[in-house]
Amino acid sequence: MTLRLELRDSDRLLVVVPHPDDETLATGGLIQRALLAGAALRVVFATDGDNNPWPQRWLER
């Protein structure tokens, strides 16, 4: 059974993701549908902005 989410211009969506581009990968379709419906949308990136140190540590081995 498939349920379709009906979005309206009175809806508000908050997308919280750990890294930039995760919102596109995880919820891109939902974001597009929400914007087309006129819903209010905010995306929050929960990162401190630091780069992942593991590749550099691997090279230093």
N, C-alpha and C positions, 0 to 999 in steps of 0.2 A: 504494500500500500504506500503510495506516495502522497505526501501532504505538501501543498504549495503555500508558501508564506505570502500573504497579501500585505503589501506595503502601501502606506498612504502618506500624503504630504504632512500629516499631523504626527507621524512617527518620528522618534529620535533614536539613533543608533550610536553606540560607543564601541569601538573596536580597540582592544588592548592587545598589543603584540610585543614580543621581546626585542625584535630587531627590525630595522627598516627593510622593506620589501616582503616581510612576512605577512603583512596585511593583504598584499596582492596575491601571494601564493595561497593563503588560507581562506580568504574571504573576498577575493576579487569579484566573483559573480554577485555576491550579496551586496557589495558596495555599489556596483554598477546598477543593480535593480533599485537600490535605495535612492540613489541620485536621480534616476529616471522617474521615480515616483514623487520626487520633490521632498523626500524625508531629510531631516537634519542629520548630519553625520560628523563625527569627530573620530580621529585616529590618535591613539596614545602609544608612543614608543617607550617601552620601559627598559632603557639601556643607559649606561653611564657614558657611552660614546667611545670607550676604550676599544682598541683593536684586540683581537684574540692573540695572546702571546704564544700560543703553542707552535705555530709554524716557525717562528724565530727561534724558539727553544730547540726545535728539532734540528734546524740548520746549525746551531751552535754545538751540537753533539759532535 
